Amino acid sequence: MSILYMLKELFLIPNIISLLRILLVFPAVYLIIYYNDILNTYIIILIFIIWLTDILDGFLARKLEQISELGKIIDPVADKFAIFALTITVFLKKQYIIPFWFILVIILRDILILAFGLYLKRKTGVVLMSNYPGKITALLIAAIIFFAVINNELFNSLISYSVYIATVTILISTYLYFKRFIKTLGEKKHGKNSNIR
Protein backbone atom coordinates (compact mmCIF):
# COMPACT_ATOMS: atom_id res chain seq x y z
CA MET A 1 0.00 0.00 0.00
CA SER A 2 1.64 3.23 -1.18
CA ILE A 3 1.88 6.36 0.98
CA LEU A 4 -0.30 8.28 -1.48
CA TYR A 5 -2.95 5.57 -1.43
CA MET A 6 -2.92 5.48 2.38
CA LEU A 7 -3.36 9.25 2.55
CA LYS A 8 -6.31 9.00 0.18
CA GLU A 9 -7.95 6.32 2.33
CA LEU A 10 -7.16 8.27 5.51
CA PHE A 11 -9.71 10.93 4.58
CA LEU A 12 -12.58 8.51 4.06
CA ILE A 13 -15.39 9.28 6.53
CA PRO A 14 -15.24 5.93 8.42
CA ASN A 15 -11.47 6.27 8.88
CA ILE A 16 -11.81 9.84 10.14
CA ILE A 17 -14.31 8.57 12.72
CA SER A 18 -11.89 5.82 13.79
CA LEU A 19 -9.13 8.41 14.22
CA LEU A 20 -11.54 10.59 16.21
CA ARG A 21 -12.06 7.64 18.57
CA ILE A 22 -8.32 7.54 19.23
CA LEU A 23 -8.17 11.30 19.87
CA LEU A 24 -11.15 11.24 22.26
CA VAL A 25 -9.39 8.71 24.48
CA PHE A 26 -6.87 11.34 25.64
CA PRO A 27 -9.39 13.79 27.19
CA ALA A 28 -11.33 10.83 28.62
CA VAL A 29 -8.21 9.51 30.37
CA TYR A 30 -7.37 13.01 31.64
CA LEU A 31 -10.85 13.50 33.09
CA ILE A 32 -10.83 10.08 34.78
CA ILE A 33 -7.44 10.82 36.38
CA TYR A 34 -8.65 14.18 37.69
CA TYR A 35 -12.11 12.83 38.46
CA ASN A 36 -14.62 14.67 40.62
CA ASP A 37 -18.42 14.85 40.73
CA ILE A 38 -18.49 17.88 38.43
CA LEU A 39 -16.52 16.06 35.72
CA ASN A 40 -18.61 12.88 36.02
CA THR A 41 -21.10 13.89 33.31
CA TYR A 42 -18.36 14.84 30.85
CA ILE A 43 -16.61 11.49 31.34
CA ILE A 44 -19.84 9.59 30.69
CA ILE A 45 -20.55 11.64 27.56
CA LEU A 46 -17.02 11.02 26.24
CA ILE A 47 -17.22 7.27 26.88
CA PHE A 48 -20.59 7.16 25.11
CA ILE A 49 -19.20 9.06 22.08
CA ILE A 50 -16.15 6.75 21.94
CA TRP A 51 -18.45 3.71 21.96
CA LEU A 52 -20.73 5.34 19.37
CA THR A 53 -17.82 5.94 16.97
CA ASP A 54 -17.05 2.22 17.17
CA ILE A 55 -20.50 1.50 15.76
CA LEU A 56 -20.57 4.37 13.27
CA ASP A 57 -17.30 3.71 11.46
CA GLY A 58 -18.22 0.15 10.51
CA PHE A 59 -21.80 1.07 9.64
CA LEU A 60 -20.77 4.01 7.44
CA ALA A 61 -18.00 2.00 5.78
CA ARG A 62 -20.62 -0.48 4.56
CA LYS A 63 -23.34 2.09 3.88
CA LEU A 64 -21.09 4.45 1.91
CA GLU A 65 -19.14 1.58 0.34
CA GLN A 66 -15.95 2.96 1.85
CA ILE A 67 -14.48 -0.27 3.24
CA SER A 68 -10.73 0.21 2.88
CA GLU A 69 -7.53 -1.67 3.64
CA LEU A 70 -6.42 1.16 5.91
CA GLY A 71 -9.79 1.12 7.68
CA LYS A 72 -9.39 -2.59 8.42
CA ILE A 73 -6.24 -1.66 10.33
CA ILE A 74 -7.28 1.64 11.95
CA ASP A 75 -10.61 0.35 13.32
CA PRO A 76 -9.23 -2.53 15.45
CA VAL A 77 -6.22 -0.44 16.50
CA ALA A 78 -8.57 2.33 17.69
CA ASP A 79 -10.69 -0.25 19.53
CA LYS A 80 -7.73 -1.82 21.30
CA PHE A 81 -6.15 1.52 22.16
CA ALA A 82 -9.41 2.86 23.64
CA ILE A 83 -10.12 -0.32 25.60
CA PHE A 84 -6.57 -0.63 26.94
CA ALA A 85 -6.08 3.04 27.87
CA LEU A 86 -9.48 3.50 29.54
CA THR A 87 -9.49 0.15 31.34
CA ILE A 88 -5.99 0.63 32.76
CA THR A 89 -6.81 4.21 33.82
CA VAL A 90 -10.00 3.15 35.61
CA PHE A 91 -8.17 0.18 37.17
CA LEU A 92 -5.48 2.43 38.66
CA LYS A 93 -7.70 5.38 39.56
CA LYS A 94 -10.74 3.58 40.94
CA GLN A 95 -8.92 1.53 43.58
CA TYR A 96 -8.76 -1.63 41.49
CA ILE A 97 -12.53 -1.90 41.08
CA ILE A 98 -11.83 -3.84 37.86
CA PRO A 99 -10.07 -7.18 38.61
CA PHE A 100 -6.40 -7.35 37.66
CA TRP A 101 -6.83 -10.79 36.06
CA PHE A 102 -9.37 -9.25 33.65
CA ILE A 103 -6.79 -6.64 32.59
CA LEU A 104 -4.33 -9.48 31.90
CA VAL A 105 -6.93 -11.33 29.80
CA ILE A 106 -7.47 -8.21 27.66
CA ILE A 107 -3.73 -7.60 27.22
CA LEU A 108 -2.98 -11.24 26.37
CA ARG A 109 -5.84 -11.38 23.86
CA ASP A 110 -4.70 -8.18 22.14
CA ILE A 111 -1.04 -9.26 21.97
CA LEU A 112 -1.99 -12.62 20.42
CA ILE A 113 -4.36 -11.08 17.87
CA LEU A 114 -1.83 -8.38 16.96
CA ALA A 115 1.00 -10.89 16.50
CA PHE A 116 -1.05 -13.36 14.46
CA GLY A 117 -2.70 -10.53 12.52
CA LEU A 118 0.68 -9.15 11.43
CA TYR A 119 1.83 -12.64 10.46
CA LEU A 120 -1.35 -13.21 8.41
CA LYS A 121 -1.01 -9.84 6.70
CA ARG A 122 2.59 -10.60 5.74
CA LYS A 123 1.80 -14.11 4.48
CA THR A 124 -1.53 -13.52 2.71
CA GLY A 125 -2.16 -9.78 2.52
CA VAL A 126 -5.46 -10.35 4.34
CA VAL A 127 -6.57 -8.32 7.37
CA LEU A 128 -9.27 -10.03 9.41
CA MET A 129 -11.97 -7.62 10.53
CA SER A 130 -13.48 -7.61 14.01
CA ASN A 131 -16.16 -10.23 14.61
CA TYR A 132 -19.49 -9.68 16.38
CA PRO A 133 -18.43 -11.23 19.72
CA GLY A 134 -15.48 -8.81 19.61
CA LYS A 135 -17.86 -5.89 19.15
CA ILE A 136 -20.01 -7.17 22.03
CA THR A 137 -16.86 -7.38 24.15
CA ALA A 138 -16.06 -3.73 23.36
CA LEU A 139 -19.60 -2.77 24.39
CA LEU A 140 -19.34 -4.72 27.66
CA ILE A 141 -15.97 -3.14 28.51
CA ALA A 142 -17.45 0.29 27.79
CA ALA A 143 -20.28 -0.61 30.20
CA ILE A 144 -17.74 -1.74 32.84
CA ILE A 145 -15.89 1.58 32.54
CA PHE A 146 -19.22 3.43 32.72
CA PHE A 147 -20.24 1.52 35.88
CA ALA A 148 -16.85 2.19 37.48
CA VAL A 149 -17.08 5.92 36.76
CA ILE A 150 -20.59 6.14 38.26
CA ASN A 151 -19.22 4.30 41.31
CA ASN A 152 -22.24 3.44 43.43
CA GLU A 153 -23.24 0.14 45.04
CA LEU A 154 -25.70 -0.91 42.32
CA PHE A 155 -23.31 -0.30 39.44
CA ASN A 156 -20.35 -1.75 41.36
CA SER A 157 -22.27 -5.02 41.73
CA LEU A 158 -22.94 -5.02 37.98
CA ILE A 159 -19.22 -4.77 37.25
CA SER A 160 -18.55 -8.32 38.46
CA TYR A 161 -21.27 -9.80 36.24
CA SER A 162 -20.14 -7.72 33.26
CA VAL A 163 -16.51 -8.79 33.73
CA TYR A 164 -17.42 -12.50 33.63
CA ILE A 165 -19.68 -12.06 30.61
CA ALA A 166 -16.98 -10.02 28.83
CA THR A 167 -14.44 -12.76 29.58
CA VAL A 168 -16.70 -15.31 27.88
CA THR A 169 -17.15 -13.07 24.81
CA ILE A 170 -13.37 -12.50 24.70
CA LEU A 171 -12.79 -16.26 24.61
CA ILE A 172 -15.45 -16.74 21.93
CA SER A 173 -14.16 -13.89 19.75
CA THR A 174 -10.56 -15.12 20.10
CA TYR A 175 -11.58 -18.65 19.14
CA LEU A 176 -13.47 -17.38 16.08
CA TYR A 177 -10.51 -15.19 15.12
CA PHE A 178 -8.07 -18.11 15.17
CA LYS A 179 -10.58 -20.26 13.30
CA ARG A 180 -10.64 -17.65 10.49
CA PHE A 181 -6.86 -17.28 10.78
CA ILE A 182 -6.30 -21.01 10.14
CA LYS A 183 -8.89 -21.05 7.34
CA THR A 184 -7.29 -18.08 5.58
CA LEU A 185 -3.80 -19.59 5.82
CA GLY A 186 -5.18 -22.87 4.47
CA GLU A 187 -6.80 -21.16 1.51
CA LYS A 188 -3.56 -19.34 0.75
CA LYS A 189 -1.59 -22.58 0.97
CA HIS A 190 -3.94 -24.31 -1.48
CA GLY A 191 -3.96 -21.34 -3.84
CA LYS A 192 -7.51 -20.18 -3.15
CA ASN A 193 -8.52 -16.54 -3.10
CA SER A 194 -9.76 -15.80 0.39
CA ASN A 195 -12.60 -13.36 0.81
CA ILE A 196 -12.39 -13.37 4.59
CA ARG A 197 -11.79 -9.75 5.47
C-alpha positions as CSV (number, residue, x, y, z in Angstrom):
1,M,0.0,0.0,0.0
2,S,1.6,3.2,-1.2
3,I,1.9,6.4,1.0
4,L,-0.3,8.3,-1.5
5,Y,-3.0,5.6,-1.4
6,M,-2.9,5.5,2.4
7,L,-3.4,9.3,2.6
8,K,-6.3,9.0,0.2
9,E,-7.9,6.3,2.3
10,L,-7.2,8.3,5.5
11,F,-9.7,10.9,4.6
12,L,-12.6,8.5,4.1
13,I,-15.4,9.3,6.5
14,P,-15.2,5.9,8.4
15,N,-11.5,6.3,8.9
16,I,-11.8,9.8,10.1
17,I,-14.3,8.6,12.7
18,S,-11.9,5.8,13.8
19,L,-9.1,8.4,14.2
20,L,-11.5,10.6,16.2
21,R,-12.1,7.6,18.6
22,I,-8.3,7.5,19.2
23,L,-8.2,11.3,19.9
24,L,-11.1,11.2,22.3
25,V,-9.4,8.7,24.5
26,F,-6.9,11.3,25.6
27,P,-9.4,13.8,27.2
28,A,-11.3,10.8,28.6
29,V,-8.2,9.5,30.4
30,Y,-7.4,13.0,31.6
31,L,-10.9,13.5,33.1
32,I,-10.8,10.1,34.8
33,I,-7.4,10.8,36.4
34,Y,-8.7,14.2,37.7
35,Y,-12.1,12.8,38.5
36,N,-14.6,14.7,40.6
37,D,-18.4,14.8,40.7
38,I,-18.5,17.9,38.4
39,L,-16.5,16.1,35.7
40,N,-18.6,12.9,36.0
41,T,-21.1,13.9,33.3
42,Y,-18.4,14.8,30.9
43,I,-16.6,11.5,31.3
44,I,-19.8,9.6,30.7
45,I,-20.5,11.6,27.6
46,L,-17.0,11.0,26.2
47,I,-17.2,7.3,26.9
48,F,-20.6,7.2,25.1
49,I,-19.2,9.1,22.1
50,I,-16.2,6.8,21.9
51,W,-18.4,3.7,22.0
52,L,-20.7,5.3,19.4
53,T,-17.8,5.9,17.0
54,D,-17.0,2.2,17.2
55,I,-20.5,1.5,15.8
56,L,-20.6,4.4,13.3
57,D,-17.3,3.7,11.5
58,G,-18.2,0.2,10.5
59,F,-21.8,1.1,9.6
60,L,-20.8,4.0,7.4
61,A,-18.0,2.0,5.8
62,R,-20.6,-0.5,4.6
63,K,-23.3,2.1,3.9
64,L,-21.1,4.5,1.9
65,E,-19.1,1.6,0.3
66,Q,-15.9,3.0,1.9
67,I,-14.5,-0.3,3.2
68,S,-10.7,0.2,2.9
69,E,-7.5,-1.7,3.6
70,L,-6.4,1.2,5.9
71,G,-9.8,1.1,7.7
72,K,-9.4,-2.6,8.4
73,I,-6.2,-1.7,10.3
74,I,-7.3,1.6,12.0
75,D,-10.6,0.4,13.3
76,P,-9.2,-2.5,15.5
77,V,-6.2,-0.4,16.5
78,A,-8.6,2.3,17.7
79,D,-10.7,-0.3,19.5
80,K,-7.7,-1.8,21.3
81,F,-6.2,1.5,22.2
82,A,-9.4,2.9,23.6
83,I,-10.1,-0.3,25.6
84,F,-6.6,-0.6,26.9
85,A,-6.1,3.0,27.9
86,L,-9.5,3.5,29.5
87,T,-9.5,0.1,31.3
88,I,-6.0,0.6,32.8
89,T,-6.8,4.2,33.8
90,V,-10.0,3.2,35.6
91,F,-8.2,0.2,37.2
92,L,-5.5,2.4,38.7
93,K,-7.7,5.4,39.6
94,K,-10.7,3.6,40.9
95,Q,-8.9,1.5,43.6
96,Y,-8.8,-1.6,41.5
97,I,-12.5,-1.9,41.1
98,I,-11.8,-3.8,37.9
99,P,-10.1,-7.2,38.6
100,F,-6.4,-7.4,37.7
101,W,-6.8,-10.8,36.1
102,F,-9.4,-9.2,33.6
103,I,-6.8,-6.6,32.6
104,L,-4.3,-9.5,31.9
105,V,-6.9,-11.3,29.8
106,I,-7.5,-8.2,27.7
107,I,-3.7,-7.6,27.2
108,L,-3.0,-11.2,26.4
109,R,-5.8,-11.4,23.9
110,D,-4.7,-8.2,22.1
111,I,-1.0,-9.3,22.0
112,L,-2.0,-12.6,20.4
113,I,-4.4,-11.1,17.9
114,L,-1.8,-8.4,17.0
115,A,1.0,-10.9,16.5
116,F,-1.1,-13.4,14.5
117,G,-2.7,-10.5,12.5
118,L,0.7,-9.1,11.4
119,Y,1.8,-12.6,10.5
120,L,-1.3,-13.2,8.4
121,K,-1.0,-9.8,6.7
122,R,2.6,-10.6,5.7
123,K,1.8,-14.1,4.5
124,T,-1.5,-13.5,2.7
125,G,-2.2,-9.8,2.5
126,V,-5.5,-10.3,4.3
127,V,-6.6,-8.3,7.4
128,L,-9.3,-10.0,9.4
129,M,-12.0,-7.6,10.5
130,S,-13.5,-7.6,14.0
131,N,-16.2,-10.2,14.6
132,Y,-19.5,-9.7,16.4
133,P,-18.4,-11.2,19.7
134,G,-15.5,-8.8,19.6
135,K,-17.9,-5.9,19.1
136,I,-20.0,-7.2,22.0
137,T,-16.9,-7.4,24.1
138,A,-16.1,-3.7,23.4
139,L,-19.6,-2.8,24.4
140,L,-19.3,-4.7,27.7
141,I,-16.0,-3.1,28.5
142,A,-17.5,0.3,27.8
143,A,-20.3,-0.6,30.2
144,I,-17.7,-1.7,32.8
145,I,-15.9,1.6,32.5
146,F,-19.2,3.4,32.7
147,F,-20.2,1.5,35.9
148,A,-16.8,2.2,37.5
149,V,-17.1,5.9,36.8
150,I,-20.6,6.1,38.3
151,N,-19.2,4.3,41.3
152,N,-22.2,3.4,43.4
153,E,-23.2,0.1,45.0
154,L,-25.7,-0.9,42.3
155,F,-23.3,-0.3,39.4
156,N,-20.3,-1.7,41.4
157,S,-22.3,-5.0,41.7
158,L,-22.9,-5.0,38.0
159,I,-19.2,-4.8,37.2
160,S,-18.5,-8.3,38.5
161,Y,-21.3,-9.8,36.2
162,S,-20.1,-7.7,33.3
163,V,-16.5,-8.8,33.7
164,Y,-17.4,-12.5,33.6
165,I,-19.7,-12.1,30.6
166,A,-17.0,-10.0,28.8
167,T,-14.4,-12.8,29.6
168,V,-16.7,-15.3,27.9
169,T,-17.1,-13.1,24.8
170,I,-13.4,-12.5,24.7
171,L,-12.8,-16.3,24.6
172,I,-15.4,-16.7,21.9
173,S,-14.2,-13.9,19.7
174,T,-10.6,-15.1,20.1
175,Y,-11.6,-18.7,19.1
176,L,-13.5,-17.4,16.1
177,Y,-10.5,-15.2,15.1
178,F,-8.1,-18.1,15.2
179,K,-10.6,-20.3,13.3
180,R,-10.6,-17.7,10.5
181,F,-6.9,-17.3,10.8
182,I,-6.3,-21.0,10.1
183,K,-8.9,-21.1,7.3
184,T,-7.3,-18.1,5.6
185,L,-3.8,-19.6,5.8
186,G,-5.2,-22.9,4.5
187,E,-6.8,-21.2,1.5
188,K,-3.6,-19.3,0.7
189,K,-1.6,-22.6,1.0
190,H,-3.9,-24.3,-1.5
191,G,-4.0,-21.3,-3.8
192,K,-7.5,-20.2,-3.2
193,N,-8.5,-16.5,-3.1
194,S,-9.8,-15.8,0.4
195,N,-12.6,-13.4,0.8
196,I,-12.4,-13.4,4.6
197,R,-11.8,-9.7,5.5
